[in-house]
Amino acid sequence: MARTNEITVPDDDRVAHLHVKRGNGWSKLPIIRDLRIAVGWQKGMLVAGLVLCVVFLCVAIFAPLIAPYGFSQIKSADGVAFPTQAPPSSEHIWGTTVGGYDVFSRTIWGARTAVIAIVIAVTLSIFIGVFLGLLSGYFGGWIDRVLVVIADAIYAFPSLLLAILMAIVISGGQSSLWGGILASGISITVVYIPQYFRTIRAEVVRIKDAAYVESAKVVGASTWRILTKHLLRNSTRTLPVILTLNSSEAILTLAGLGFLGFGIEPTAAAEWGYDLNRSMADVTAGIWWTAVYPGVAIVLIVLGITLVGESLNDLADPRLRARKSAGEVIGAIEDTSVDPTERPGMSNEAVAALDTPSKPFRVIGGDASSDGYAPNNKEMRHE
């Protein structure tokens, strides 16, 4: 006998065999959780982006093992100089540049430089932006007004122009490894702090008057505890999306510095933008391999990060997230439609059985319509 608070369907016992699967600790991690709830093209975008990003990270970590030569090596182990602008061969699978550098090795080592630039830029901007957003949203007043005005003013600065200025100030234009990375990192930090600031500030303003925050104040919780334990944890839902945008922007800014001649020197580190700059004259002469591979590397890593960011953005927005409905459990999705003209799908055996009952039924406590439909959810009983 079914309990009164249970919903049952005649001739269908599939609900009774449903079991709720409890995930482990790994299933609660942001990316793993998103993979579990993503469906369709959203899941495809997320998986493709994650694959590109994982490959990119593995290449950066294991660059010394993957690259056959050093990023500034122009001679073999026996002292023979590499040929310049040599086409792809068994010794140099992607050819060599005008300076005699191995294109494959430079491209592999460039991934490590890009990872360092991403980590520095994102780390600096996220910590400063989140901290300022918490203070501005919670305290308000003149602190909030001053920080909002400064954030609006920073939006007027182009990130690439600011990076050029930073490169000139730090190392006079020709940067060492850390000089070029700091130039791009500081520029990205300054330009993207307002994004973290405004995102966190808006969430804090929305939730600072919530009941649990007021309860924390009543029991005597310190301001620091309220900011970190209550407000911070509930205002960082959209940060992964902004983080992916900043990561791709850091790569493009670093490549732009190198392409314009303000990047990292080739003897200090491998950098894709510098390689593209040196290959401009080669392309006009039909030497394509010096420009194609660094350019493809930039496109692929930016594409991978962008796909992850777009997928996380869709999954964070309930209006864009595709979710399974109850109709997929009992039958087809059209069985839950509110359109009176929709007919149940053939995959729903329970509804099909109701449409063609073996015996006529009558309604207890109400009037039945001609097609056997019982209004007002009255009890149906087979004769």
Number of C-alpha atoms within 10 A of each C-alpha: 3 7 7 7 6 6 8 14 12 9 11 14 12 12 12 8 6 9 7 5 6 7 9 8 7 10 14 12 11 12 15 12 13 19 19 11 14 23 17 8 11 23 19 15 21 24 18 16 23 17 15 19 20 13 13 20 17 14 20 20 16 13 22 16 9 15 18 15 23 19 25 19 16 20 16 10 9 6 8 9 13 19 18 15 21 20 17 15 10 8 11 19 13 20 23 27 25 17 14 18 28 32 28 24 24 28 26 28 27 24 26 23 22 26 17 17 27 24 13 19 26 24 14 17 26 22 15 17 23 24 18 21 29 25 18 25 23 22 13 15 10 10 14 17 12 12 19 17 10 11 20 11 12 15 15 9 12 12 22 21 14 19 28 26 16 22 27 18 12 17 16 13 21 17 25 19 20 18 22 32 27 23 30 32 28 24 27 30 25 21 22 27 23 26 21 23 26 22 20 29 25 15 21 25 19 14 17 18 11 11 10 14 17 13 11 15 14 9 8 8 13 10 12 10 13 18 18 13 12 17 25 19 10 13 21 15 14 16 18 17 19 18 21 22 19 24 24 21 22 30 26 20 26 32 28 23 26 26 20 13 18 26 32 28 20 19 12 14 20 25 30 31 28 23 26 23 18 18 23 15 13 18 15 9 9 8 20 16 21 29 22 15 19 25 16 13 17 20 13 15 23 22 17 24 25 21 23 26 23 18 24 27 18 16 21 16 11 10 9 12 17 16 12 12 11 12 14 14 13 20 18 18 17 15 20 16 13 8 9 6 7 11 12 19 14 12 14 19 16 18 20 13 13 14 13 9 11 9 9 10 15 18 18 12 11 14 14 16 11 7 7 16 17 19 12 9 9 14 12 16 11 10 7
